[in-house]
Amino acid sequence: MSTIPAKVRALIDEQHLVQPGDTLVVAVSGGPDSVCLLHVLRELCAAYGLHLHVAHLNHQLRGAASDEDAVFVARLAAEWGIPATVSAYDVPAYQQAHGLSMEAAAREVRHVFLAGVAAATGAAGVALGHTASDQVETVVIHWLRGAGPAGLRGMLPDQTMRIPPLVPPIVGQDDTRRVSHVRLIRPLLAVTRAEVQTYCAVHHLPFRDDVSNLDETILRNRVRRQLLPVLRDYNPGLDDTIRRSATAMAEVSRFLQDQVNATWPAIVRDERPGAIAFDRPTWQSLDPVIQRGLVREAVSRLLWGAPLDLGWDHAEAVLNLAARSHVGAETHLLHDLVAVLDHDALVLGHPDALAVPPDGLCLTVDRLALHVPGCTRLPATTWSLEITCLQGPVPALDALDPPPSAYCVYLDADRAGADLALRRRRAGDRLRPLGLGGTRKLKDVLIDAHVPRRWRDGVPLLVDAADRILWVVGHQIAEDVRISPQTQRVIRLHITNEPNRPNHC
């Protein structure tokens, strides 16, 4: 058996990359690495009972050359008797729409495509042609960018990645084949690029040359062609040294990730699409090493599994925000992410998600007339406000059902009137909070209630015909409409959230 198949088989067995009878999707670009990978796995099919499926995505980055690559891969798969899925996607348009680097955009789109092919074929994973030489370059690039252990570990032989949804979807992949994760395996990670080239020559394997590999405006190419040759003058065994360091960092990273995973359930107060909130008191009790790990994990989840884009400066900015800043302060991270300090939480997320409370209670219109009595749904939310006029004598406060709460209040019907509405706050708003005697600025009421600044404009305010604030929904009712010994009639206002019944009014 030649050297490469032996190395691949050893890595497969050591890392348990495949099980007997597995179907594997093989990502084939048409270059020597992926063609070599496909040939080796084809040779090992009998030993492991593997079923292979070729996948190729035309990134539409190199015009006619990209189209020719797709034709080459389809023809090669047919000649070798392997089924194939060949699709195309406008990666440049995706890159511009999302503000990513071209490399990051291509990676995201490619992972979505490969995940879809794996789901459609029932594959156990996707095999990629990354080599030991790619690993060296990756670690050096991450080091240049100031990465921590998770970056300096390089690529893993077996890794599960989160993937984003794509709009529009990739040609040939319908919604039923979109999945949230993809398992990636790298059987060539113990094989150098020089060994791959020799293998292709010995076995007369055809492949496509990608001229972009010569473009030294691309960082990876400059590292490969300029930096690494200089470093090897200082250490001829540099590649082995870097790979050993990557292995050590992988162990450190795995240990830290275990600590982060153990801490996550206790510190996360809210996790929803676009936002993650950490409990601030718990955060302050943690070692900075774990705090950085939590930031990385949050960014990874918010950016669909791309944590290596997070630099040291970004992580430190979040730690400094939590340690030294005032409530309401924020810092901007990568890819439009923001970290915001609340009274009792440290929140990371996308601006649109942070503008809405976790429960979704907000008023999205300037003014909303209410049905009195009756039920009114708050537009674009799953919340509804039901107003009921109670019959009979005024009940005792301790006999009210349901009991008064932040979401259920009882008011003097005559003082409130029948012309009620919800509106958003305005400059100069004041009210007479229950039990205070005088008036207060609405802004101060919301501050005392620890409502973050970004949510205050959406807090629903119950007002009467004269535009007096009668109830800051979820927080405070006004003295003017409290139930008193003089009250003759009572109305109940009950705001409820029913996510599965958004139109129940």
N, C-alpha and C positions, 0 to 999 in steps of 0.2 A: 504493500500500500504506500502511495506517495505521501510526502510530508503533510500537505494541506488536508487531505481527508483524515489523516490520523489526528491532526490538531483539532479539526472540527469535531470529530467523534469524541475526543477527550473532553472538550468543552461542553458538548451536549450532555455527556454522561455526568460530568462534575456538577453542572448547573441544572440538570434535569430539564433541559430546554424542550424536549419532546417526549411524548409517551407513544408506545406502540399503537399504530393505526391512526395517528393524528393526521389531520389535513393541515397543511401549512400554505399560507399565501407567501409567495416570494416576490418581493419588490424588485423589479428589474428595470433599471434605467437604460440599459444598453451598453454601459461602460464595462471595463474589464472586471471590476470588483463584483458587480451584480451578476455578470455572466458566469464568472468563476463560481460564485455562490450557488447559482442554479445548477451548474454542472455537477458540483460536489454533492449537493443534496439529492440530485437525480441518481448519482452513483450509490448513495446511502439509503435509497428508498427501500430496497429489499431488506437491509439490516434492521430498519425500524418500522417497516410496514407503512411508510409515509405515502400520503397523497398530496401532490403539489398542484398549486394554482398560481399562475403568473399574473402579476398586476403591474400595470404601467400607466402613469399619469403624464399627459402632455401638459406641461406648465405654461406653454405658449410664451416662452421667454426668448427663444432664439429663432423665431420665424420658421423658415423652411427646414432648418436643421432639426427643430423640435418635432416637426411632422415626420421627418425621415426616421428619427429615433423610434417613434411610435410604430411605424411600418416595420422597422427592423425587429423590434421586440415581438410583435405579433407573428412575423414570419418565423423567427427563431423558436418560439413556443410551439408553433404548428409543426415545424420540422422535428422537434424533440418529443412530440406527442403529448404536450402538456396544455391543458385548458388555460385560457387567458382572458383577462378583462383589461381592455385598453380604453381609457377615457381622456377627456381634456377639460381644462378649467382655465379661466382668464385670471391667472395669478397676479399680473400687474394691476388689474382693476381692483382686486381684493386688497392688494398692498396699499394702494392709494386710499381706498375707502376706510381702512382701519389704521392708517398711520404707522404701519410696521416697516421694519427693514424688509428687503426683498427676500433675504434668507429666512426670516421668521415667517413671513407670509407663505412662502413655498412650503415650509415645514408644516404649518397649520393645515393648509389645504391638502397636502399629501397624507397627513395622518387621518384626516376625515375620509379621504378616498380609500385608504387602506383598511380602515375600520369597517367601512361599508362593504368592501369585498370580503373581508373576513366574516362578517355577519351573514352575507349572502351565501357563502360557501360552507358555513359551519366550521370554520378553521379554528384551531387552538391558538393560533398566533400568526404574526407576520414576521418573516425573516428578512432582515436588512443586511446589506453588504458592507457595513462599516468594518474597517480593518484596524490592526494594532497601530498602523501609521496614522490613521484618522484619529485614533485615541490620543496619541501624542500631540497632534495639532490642536485637538479640542481642549486638552488640559492647559496647554500654553496660552491659547486664546482666552480661556476663562481666567487664568492667572493674570494676564495683561489687563483684564477688565476688573480685577480686584475681587474675584469670587472667593467664597468661603469653602468649607469642606464639601458641600453639595455640588459646587462647581468643579472643584479640583479633583473630584472622584472621576470625572469624565463620564463616558457612557457606560451603562451597565449591560451585562450579557442578557439580562431578562428584566424588562421594565414595562410597567403598565402606565399609559399616559391618558389623561383626560383630553377630550377633543371638543371643539366648539361646533355649534350648528353653523351651516353655511347657507347664505342666501345670495344668489340662487343656488339650489343644490347642484351637485356634480351630475353631469349627463349620465343617465343610466342608473342613478341611485335615487329611488323614491323615498318618501318620508319613513316608510316602515323599516328601512335599512339604516336609518341614522341611529347610532349608538353613542353613549357618552364616554366610553373608554376603548382603548385598543392595547393589546399586549404585543410588545415588540421584542424580538429576540435577535441576537447578533452573533451568529455562529462563527464568523471570521475574525472575532475580536482578538484572537491569539495569532493571527496571520498578518505578516507585513505586506505592504504594497509591492515590494520587490518580489516576494514569493508568489503573489497573485500574478504578476507579469510573467514570471517564469512558467507558472502552471498553464497560463493561457497559451504561451508559445509552444510548450511541450505537447499540449492536447489540441493545438491548431484551432483554438476557439475564436470565432469571429466576435468583434465588439466594435462599438462606436467611440470615437474620440470626441470629448467635449472640449471645444476650444476655449470655453470660459474658464477652464482650469489654468489657462495661461494669463488670464487677466489679473495683473497685480494691483489693480485698484480694489480687489476683493481681499479682505484681511486674511482669510485662510490661505490664499495663494501666496501672499507676502510672507506669512509665517513659514510656509512650506519651502519656498524658494529662496528667501533671503535670511530670515532669522535663524531657523533651525541649523542650517549649515554652519553659521558662525558659532552657535552654542556647542555644536559637536566638536569644534576645534578645542574647546575647553574640556569637554568630556566626551570622548569617543563612544562611551557606553550610555550616552544621554537618553536614548529612547527607552532602554531597559530601566534606567533610573526613574524616568517619568512614569512609566507603567507601574513600577513598584510603588511609587508615591501615590498614584491613583488608587491602587488596591488598598493601601493603608487609609487613605482619605475616605474610601467607600465604607470601610469599617467604622470610622469615626462618624461619618454621616448617618449610617444606619443606626448607630447608638443614639445620636441626637434626635433622629426622627422618631425612635421608640419613645424617648422622653416627651417629645412634642405630642405624639399620639396619645400618650397617657394623660397629658395635661389638658388636651383639647376639650373633652366633655365638661370639665370643671370650670373652664374659663370662658367658653363661648356662651354668651347670653342669647344671641340670635344669629342664625345663619339662613340666609335666603338668597335667591338669585340677585347678584349684584352687590351684596353687602354682608359683612361679617362684623359682629360687635363682640368685643372682649370685655369681661367684667373688670372694671378698673381697679378696685381694691385687690382682687386676686392677682392681676397683672403686676401690681407694685410689689408683691411678695416674691416674685420669681427672679431667678438669676438672669442677667442680661443675655447669656448664651441661649437660654430657653426662649426669652422674648424674641430674639432674632429669628429663632427657628419658627416661632408662631407667626411672625410677620411673613416669612418665606412661604409657610404653608397657606396662609390666607391669600397671598398674592397668587400662589399656584392655583388655588381653587377659583379665584376671581378671574384669572387669565387662562383658564382651561389647561392648566398643567404646564405653564412655561415659567417656572420659578427662576431659571438661570438668567433671565433678563434682569433680575433684581440685583442692583449693585450695592456695595457696602454703604455708600452715602445715603441711599434710599432707606435702608434698614435703620441706620443711625438716626436719620431724620425722624422716623417714627418713634424710636426710643426717647429721643430728646423731647419730642412733642408730649409724650406721656409723662415725662419726668419733670419738665420745667414750664410748660405752657399753661395758659389760663383756659377755662372752659370756653368752648367755641372756636379755639384756635385750630388751624388745619395746615397740612402740608401736602403738596402735590407730589405724587409718585409717577411711575412710568405708565404709559398707555392709558392716560386719563384717569388713573386711580387717584383717590384722595383719602387721606387719613384725617379724622376729625376727633377732637377731644370733647366728650360730653361730661356731664357732672359725675356720672357713675359708670361710664363706658368709654372705651377706645374703639372707634369704628373705622373700618377700611371698606371702601367700595367705590362704585361708579356714581358720579354726581346725580344721575336720574334716580337711582335706587335710594341714595341717601336723603333725597328730598321728601320721601314719604316714610311715615312711621312704620315700624314692623307690622303693626296690625292693619295698616292700610286706611286708618280713619283720617280722612282729610276732605276738605271741600274744594272741589276743582272748578267751581263757578263762582262768580262774584256774589250772586244772591240766588236763593232757592226758596220759593214760596212753599208753605207746608199745608198739608191737608189737616184741618182741625174740625172734628176728629178725623182720624185716618192714618194711613201709612205712606211715607214718602221715601223713595230710594235716593241715596246720595249718588249723583252721576259718577260713572267710571269707577265705582267702588262696589264692595259687597256689603256695605252698611245700609241700614234702613232705620228711619225714625218713626216710631208709632206713637200717636197722641191719642189718649183715651180720656174722655170726660167721665169722672166717677159719679155714680148715682147715689142718692141717699145722703144721710148725714155725714159730716166731715169725720173721717176716721182718725183715731189716735195715731200718733206718729209711729208707735211701736207695733201697730196693727197693720201697717201698710204691706201689701204683697204685690210684687216682690219688694223687699225692703229698699230704701234709698241707697244709691251707690253712685260711683262716678258716671255710670251709664244709664241710671234710672233715677229721675228726679220728680218730685211732686210740687206743684206750684199753685198759688192762689189764682184760680181761673179768671176772676173778675179783674184782678190787677194785671194779669198777663194779657188779657184780651184774646180775641179770636183771630186777629190778623197777624199771624206769626210767620217768621221766615228764618232761614239760616243765611248768614253772610260771612265773608272773609273780613279780616281786621283792616282797619284804616288808620292813618296817622291821627294821633290825638285821642284814640278810643280810651274811654274810662268806664268804670262801673262801680257799684256799691256792693262789695263782697259781703256775703252773709256774715253777720256778727261783728263787722268792723265799725259800722256807724258812719264813716265818711266814704269818700270815693278814692279810687286808686287807678293809676295808669294800667291799662290792660297789659302793656309790656312788662311791668313789674310783677303782675299776677303770674304771667307765663314764666318769667325768670324764677320766681319763688317755687313754681311747680316743676322746675327743672326741665322745661320743654326746650329742646335745642333750637337755636336760632333758625336753622334751616327748615324746621317744621312749623314755625309760628304763623306764617302766612296762610297755612292750610287748616288751622284749627277752626272748626265750625263754631260760630257764635249765634245763639238764639236771640233774636231781637223782636220787639213788638212793632206796632204801627208807627210809633214815634222814634223808632230806631234805637231804643234803649237796649243795652245788653242785659239779658235776663239770665243767661246761662252760658258759661264758657264750657262747651261740651267736653265732658270727661274730667273737668277740674273744679269749677266753682259756680254756684248760683248766686243771684243778686238778692240783697236784703229786700228790695222792693217787692218781690213776689213770693216771699216765704209764707208758709202756712202759719197763721196766727189765730188767736181766739176770735178774731172778727171775721175769719174766712168763712164764706158761705158755700163755695163750690171749689172743687179740686180737679186739676188735670194732671195726668201722668204722662211723662215723656220718657220713652224707653228706646234707646238706640242699641241695635243689635247687629252682629256680624254673622252672616251665614254664607260662607264661601261657596257652598254647593248649591245655594239658592239665590243667585244674584238678582232675580226678578220676582221675589216672592210677594212684594207689595201689590 
